[in-house]
Each structure stands twice: as C-alpha cells, then as structure tokens.
C-alpha cells in the first residue's frame, strides 16, 4: 500500500517559506500542510488574506514547482487559543472569526487544497462547559457548510488546551455536527496520559492525520521515546476507509517542550516508520 506523505511548513519555522517547501520536497514528501498562524507562520496571514485568491494561487504554484500538492491549510487566527476563538462569547469577535474563516476557505480553494484544519475553541472562563461546547458546535456547523460549498473537507484538531482536549469530548463534538471531521493527532491525548483505547473511537472520523512521536508528559518526543503504535493506527485508518494524508507534524515553538526535538532528523525517522507501516499493510 502506498500512503500519501506530507509534512508541515511550520515544522521548519526558521527557514523562509519557499525554502521550507523545497526542504519538504527534498525529503520525498508528496504534500505539504500550509499554515496561516497569527504571529508565527512564515506566510503572514494578514498579507495572505488581504487577497486570498491570489495568495492561494501563489502558494499552489510554489508547492507545485517543488513536485508537491497542498495537503491541508491550517488556520489559527489568534496569537493564543482565545483570540478570535470560534466560540468566543462576544458576538462581534465571532463575526470577525467567521470573516477570517471565509477568507481562509478562499485561500485554500485557490491553493487547490481539498482540506482545511481549524481549532475548535476553548472553555470560556466563568462559563459552563455545556454553554461553551454548544457554541463551538454551532460555529463549527456553520463553518462546515461554508467549506462544503467550496468543495473542501473541514476538520478540527482536538488539541491540548482546547474545549475537546478529552477524546470523549472530541467524539461528542464530532457526533454533534454531521459531516464534521477530525485532524487526528494522537500526541495531544498521549501527552495528557490518555490510553490508546480512548483514541481508537476517533479513527473513523479522521480526514487528516498528524503524525509525531509522543509519550506521557511529552507532546513531542524523539522516536526512541515514542509510545504511539503508528503501524497499528495506519492499519485501523485503512480499515476505516481512510484516504487522507499522513502529515508528519513536528513543531518548533516554546510551548509544551516543543522546541527540544531535532525536527529534521525526527521527520526523516518517522517518515521511514510510516513507509514501513504501509509496506506491512501491503
């Protein structure tokens, strides 16, 4: 079996964007996840979304020139998880967040990406979980319709610090919004101490897969410390009919010890692990 391998431009944030794209191609990837992260992506979101159609087309052409496709567009509109969160309690902020999302979809469509990842929101301080959760579901349902109308699959990432950091809540959110999918990153659950069995119910909802090594207490770890069984996950994803990308997603930021791993070496090592997993499935 051949799997579609990608990596992320934000895995190599000290490189200029086109050099990060070229590196992904040199690593043998057939796709790349393109980020628009406020304050920390190589592509500046404000500049890109001022003319999203043109910026998306430019991104597409650059990625193509290095023999790849845009696998996913990952948008984070704020410098932290609360800024422009989709479930922000202030209606004006939610409208601004929707406006950002519509431009993100236009960028993705022009880049010829067929997949977009967003964050699901947070538990709002002083508010019941059920209230924050309900607003998140409502906003993601609206976003899902906008994405679907553009021919794009929408997924959220259940990440550390989000309203669905618990895999059970992530499953509940998926069940609450028909057609919504998941960018599955097991590392976020493993780092918090959740067991493998709590992650498996999420597999059928995955439309994109973030692969990186992790261990309890470590959101990002070297392969020698890894506890995630990637071969088993690849098997289960295949059995569930998964046809998406396997995006090797190491990050380099001063958060959750994520600047303590050699991203380049670990990307190569995990790439080879995933290739072997595909061969075993074949």
N, C-alpha and C positions, 0 to 999 in steps of 0.2 A: 504494500500500500504506500502511495506517495502522499505526504501531508504538505499543506501549504505553510511554509515557514516565513515568519516576519520578525522584525524587531522594531524598536521604537526610536524615533529621532531623539526623544528625551533621555534615552539611555546614555547618550554621549553629549551632555549639555555644554561642555567646554569647547566643542567643535562648532564652527559655523554650520548653518543648517545644511547647505548643499554638501559640505564635507561629511556630515553625519549620514546623509543619504548615500553618498558614494561608499562610505565605510560599510553600510548595510549591504550594498550590492557586492562589495568585495568579500563579505562574509558568506556569500552564497544565498542570501535571502531573496525570495521572490516577491516579498511585500514589505511595506513599512507602515507603522502607525504614525500618523502625523498629529502633533499636538498643538492646540491653541490654549495655553495655560497663562492666565493673567500673571504677569510678573516673573515668569520663569521658563518660558519656551523660547526656542531660537526664533521662531516666527512670532512677530508681535501681533497679538490678537486685534488691537485697535487698528493697526495698519491693514491687516488682512481683511477684517470685517468692514472696513470702510468701503471696500469694493470686493465683496466676497466672490462674485463670479469670476472676476479677473484673477484674484489671488488664488482661487482654487484651480483655475486652469493653469496658472504658472506652476503650482505645486505638482499637478499632474504631469506636466511636460518635463519637469526636472526629474521626477521619480522615474518616468518612462525612459529618460535618457540614460539612466543607470540600470536599465533592464528590469524594472520592478513595477508594481502597482501600489496604489494607496490601499492598504488593507482596512484601515479604520481611521476615522477622525475623532480625536478625543478632546472634548472641550471642557475646560474648567474656567468659569467666568470671574472667579474671585481669587484674592490672594490667600484666603482661608476658606474653610468649608461653609461658613455662614454668609459670606458676602455673595449676594445675588443667588443664594440657595433657592432651588425651585419652590420649596415650601416655606419661604420666608413669611412671617406673619403680616408684613406690611404689603398691602396691595400694590403700591407704586413700585416697590422693589420686585415683586413678582412680575409685573408688566415689563420692567426693564430686563428681567431674566428671560422672559419669553421672547423679547426683541432680540436679545443675544442669540437665543437658540435658533430663531428663524434665519438669522444671518449665517449661523454655523451650518445649518442644513443647506443653504445656498452654496456655501464654500465646499461642502462635502460633495454635493451633486456635480459641481463644476470640476472637482478633482477626480470624478468618476469613482469615488468610494461608494460602496454599497452598504456601509455600516458606520454608525456613529455611536460613541460611548459618552454618557454623561454621568454626573454624580446624582444620587437620589435625594439629597437633602439631609437635614440634621434634626435631632431632638431639640426643639426650641426651649430655651431657658424659661422656666416658670410655666410651662405648658404641659398638659397631659400628653403622654406618648400617643394616645389614640388620636388626638387632635392634629399633632404634627404628622402622624402617619397618614391620616385621611387626606390632608392637604397635599402630601407628597404623591399619593396615589392619583389624586385629581389632576395635578400638574403633569405627571408623567403620562397619564392617559391623553392629555391634550398634545403633548409632545409626540407621542407615538402616532397620533393621527397626522400631524404635520409631516413627520418623517415618512410615513407610509404613502402619503400623497405624492411625495417626491421620489418614491421608489427606493427608499432607504430603510434598512433594519435599524431599529433603535434598541439600545441596551443600556442598562445602568451597571455600575460597578459597586458591589457591596463591599465597602472599604472600611478600614479602621477609622473610627470617629464619625461614621455616618449613622443615619437612623436605622440602618439594617446591617450593623456590624455583626449581629447574631444571625447565623444561617437560617434559623427558623423564621425570623422576621423577613429575611430576604425572600424566602419561599412564599411567605404570606403576601408580600408586595407583588410578586410575580402572579400569584393567583388572583390578586385584586384587580389587575389591569390586563384584560385579554389582549394577547398579541405582543405584550412587552417581553423582552428577552434580557439575558444576563451576560455581561462580560465577566466570565468566571475567573477569579484569581484566588486559588486556594490558599495562597500565602497569608492573606488577610485573616483567614479563620485559624489557620495553623498557628500563627504567631500569638493569637489570643488564647491558645490552649484547647480549641475545639478539635474533636477527633475526626478522623476520616469519615466515619459513618454519618456525621452530621452534614457533610458536604455533598454526599452522593445524591440526595434527592434533588439537588440543584442542577445536576448534569443535563437532564432533558431540556432545560430552559436555556442552555448556553448557546449563544450565537457567535461568540468570540472568546478566545482563551488566552489569558495572560499567564505565561509560564515563567516562574523564577523559583529558585530554591529558597526554602524557609525551614524554620524549626521553632518550637515553642519559645516565645520571648524574642524571636528574631524574624521580622517581616521579610528580611532579605539576608540570605546566608550563602556561603560558598557551598559548592556541590558536596564537599566532604562532610558537611554538617547537615545536609538536606534530609528531611523525613518524608517528603512528598513522593508518592509512587507514581511517577509520570507514565510508566508503561501501563499500569492498571487504569489510570484516568484516560489515556488515549484509547484503550480498549473499550471502556464504558462509553466514551463520547462516540466512538464509531458505532457501537451497538445502538445508541440512541438516534443514529442518523445524522450526526454532526458532519457538516461540510465546510465549516468555517476555518479561520486561520489559527495557527499556533504561534502567537506573538511572544517572543522572548523579551520580557519586560523588566530588566533591571533599571533602577532609577538611581540618580546620584544627587541626593538632597540631604540637608542636615535635619533629618526627621526620622525617628524610629531606627536610628543607626544605619540609615540607607546610604551613607557615604563611606562605608567601611568595607566595601567589596570591590574587587577588581572587575569592573563591569565588562570590559572587553574579553578578558580570559574566561570569565564565567559564562558569558554569552556563547562563546565557542564551545565550551564544555557541555552546556545544556543543549545547544544545537545538536551535538553528536548524540546525546542521550535520546532526544526526540527522534532523530533519524533511526536509531536502533530500535526504538519502540515501534516505529512504523514498519520496519523490516520484520519485526517479530509478528506483527499483525498480518503481514502479507503471507 
